[in-house]
C-alpha cells in the first residue's frame, strides 16, 4: 500500500481538499475522510457524502472546545431532512470562524474533543484530524467521517487506496503522523518531545494451567492497544523472553492452521520453569493484518496460495507487526538482555534495532501437524524463520495421530 507524505496532506487541507486517514498501512484499519472546517464547501461535502457512513464528527482541540463551550456530550443531530451539504458547509465555516461560545450547538455534527498532546497521547482519528490542521496552520476545527462502501461495509485497504487515486485525495496513516510529529517542530523551533511509548496501568497475580504469574497491563500510547507482560520470578537485566503475537483463532479456538496456541503454552511453561516474561502483543492478529484480512488470506490459501503469497495477493505485507511497544515494556521492566524464544529472525532484528540486546535465540518448534507444516515450511524457506534441518520432520513424526472421525 503506497501512502502519501504528510506534507501532501497538509498542502491538500490548505487547498480545501479532503484527506483520507487510516490507522496504519500495515493493518486492517478503519479509514476516515478529513476536511478543514474553514475550507468546507457545498461541493466538497457533496463529493465526500458518497462515501461517508452518515454522521459527521466535529474534531476540535481542547482549547478551542473550551472557547466554544463544546463538550463531547453536547446535543447533536444525525443527518435529517434538510441537513444537506450546503447547510453543513455553512455550519462548519461558521464554527471555525467563531472565537466565543456558540449561540447554537453544531448542526448535524457530533463534537469530538481531541486528547491533549494529539496523536502522541492517543492514536485516534480525532487527534489525527486536529494535528493535521495545526501542522497545516489552519484553525483546529475539522470535519471527520468514516469511509464506507455503498453497501455500508468498511472499506478494505486496497479500496481506500483506489478511492484515494480516484478522487485525488491524499491518504496518510496515523502511524506516519506520529513519526512526523516526533521528527518535526510543533511550533517551528524545536523538535516535538518523544513521549513514553507505554505506561503500566494495572497489575495482578493470576493462577494459570502453567503456573501462577504476575500479569502487568500496559497501555500503548501509539496504537491505543492494551498489552500484557506475564512475569514469572524476579526479573533481572538478562531474562528468558517470549514476545508473542495475539492469535484468536489459534489460542481461543485451537486452530490447527498455525502453531500459535502451542507456542504460547510452551512459552508460559518455559518461564514457569526457568523464570522470565511473555510479552503478549494485542493487535497483532494475522501477523498484524487483522482478523478479517487473516480469514481472507486463509480463503486464498485454500485455493493453493501459501501464507506469504496470500497476504501479497490482498495487497498486504507478509508481516506487518511492530515490536516498539514490546521493547518499551521490557525496558520498563528493567530487561535489557534477552534470551528470545522465537524462530523469527525479523523479530530479533527489530528488537535489536529498538535497543535491546538479543544474547540468544532460543528455538520454539512446537505444534507442528498435517494442517500447518506447509505454513511452517513457508516461514522457514521464504520468511527467514530459523528452523534447523529436520526439526519440522521430527516434530511431525512426534505428533500423535488424529483422533478425528473419518
Beta strands, then each sheet from edge to edge (+ up, - down):
strand 1: 19-22
strand 2: 31-36
strand 3: 56-60
strand 4: 109-113
strand 5: 142-146
strand 6: 171-173
strand 7: 198-208
strand 8: 211-220
strand 9: 226-232
strand 10: 238-245
strand 11: 276-281
strand 12: 337-341
strand 13: 357-362
sheet 1: 5+ 2- 1+ 6+
sheet 2: 3+ 4+
sheet 3: 7+ 8- 9+ 11- 10- 12- 13-
end
